[in-house]
Amino acid sequence: MSQADYIWFNGEMVPWQDAKVHVLSHALHYGSSVFEGIRAYHTPKGPAVFRLKEHIQRLFDSAKIYRMPIPWSVEEIEQACRDSVGQNGLDSAYIRPLAFYGHVGLGLNVPAGSQAEVIVAAFPWNAYLGDESAETGVDVCVSSWNRLAANTMPTAAKAGGNYLSSQLISGEARRHGYAEGIALDVNGQISEGAGENLFIVKNGVLYTPPVTAAILPGITRDTIMTLARDAGYTVREEALAREALYLADEIFMTGTAAEIVPVRSVDGITIGEGRRGEITGAMQKAFFGLFTGDTEDKWGWLDYVHTP
Ligand code: PMP
């Protein structure tokens, strides 16, 4: 993995190799962590963190669901994100804030008064599904694993433990030669990829599964819904059956790490023309245009690392 010089660790910039925790850390044993994945992009005004506010709000929301006290304010963690990019001299980066229970004993329920430890790391990271994926598209499959049922683990929380499910989904897909797996929810409706939300285009309309379909409410998903509506497209959050994948004109997946990735086949069935569709291309253009200035940032989504 690419590295950087420093990691923000409980309020201090610590050299990368010294940012360590104890082997009896609670999170290591029980998955008791919440985290975010954020990107900072190169812009003409220097590096800008994309939708920093929304990401840090989701971090605190995830912690709230698990009653995990974070001993820092939203603003302090936002600044830690900017600093982790700025003080590492990065022009673009993937940013990983993580709040976790450390050395608080191995009781399942942490002792009263325990607080989360927090780190923010920033480092260079290319598109998650490969550098070519944005152009060529990827081949995906429907997973034999379902997403978490609503009354088992809350999928709106971006919690460490949830990613065992994602590892099963993506691991199975890759063993079978696919780039990614799409999971159905326990009712058999389309949910999302192991680390991406999903959009289907049919007859010029964009469809995406609703939050009740065991998805993580993705910030890229929200960005695409906003950009698509702004461009005059109809966007529907709707329960979708598996066959809607096979009959789609276009499919694309969205996520901070993956960005906007066209899907060219599902379970070996070619989608549309088997290459990036027109609306997928338009959405990529609108999205990446935010960082070049070609798309006006009407929503105040860019948070500049260096204030003039
Ligand atoms: N679903 C899952 C399970 C994810 O891990 C991610 C990546 N954070 C997403 C969807 C996409 O969310 P976002 O656009 O906020 O990165």
Boltz pocket constraint, residues with backbone or C-beta under 6 A from the ligand:
constraints:
  - pocket:
      binder: B
      contacts: [[A, 37], [A, 166], [A, 192], [A, 193], [A, 194], [A, 195], [A, 196], [A, 197], [A, 215], [A, 216], [A, 217], [A, 218], [A, 219], [A, 220], [A, 221], [A, 254], [A, 255], [A, 256], [A, 257]]
      max_distance: 6.0
